[in-house]
Amino acid sequence: MHTGLLHTHSALRWLGLFFMVAAIIDSGVRMKRPMKEGGPKFSLFALIIMHTQLIIGVLLYFVSPTIKGFMEAGDVMKNSLARFYVVEHAAMMIVAIAVLTVGYSKGKRAIDEAAKHRKIFFAYLIALIIIIVSIPWPIREVGAGRGWF
């Protein structure tokens, strides 16, 4: 179960990042030239994918042998690798999802088309930065040996 969840979580990362970038570009274009036709579809898809990521991440948090090992070893806050996986990754991703959700909701309720896309643009941009910083990329110490997928 753990391996399947981990692979799904990793694959959805790429899909989520794609739709986040697409939503930011789409909202940026629509912010400059408001269009009535079509709605913020990319931002909705990104929102759905990232919420799915959150659910899978929470499940992983409770079934991961890595997290369990860090917790049993104790002194999570003194070990930078353990702190990243047990505290920082989870907390920052929850913050990013909250920023996404609030930005999408405020954008959806905005009356002016330009304001709608401006709210989505900035919320998604901030969330994307938080997400990129919080992912255990293989080029970082916390992601060493994990691979890109």
Buried (B, 14 or more C-beta within 10 A) or exposed (E): EEEEBBEBBBEBBEBBBBBBBBBBEBBBEBBEEEEEEEEBEBBBBBBEBBBBBBEBBEBBBEEBEBBEEBEEEEEBEEBEBBBBBBEBBBEBBBBBBBBBBEBBBBBBEBEEBEBBBBBBBBBBBBBBEBBEEBBBBEEEEBBEEEEEE
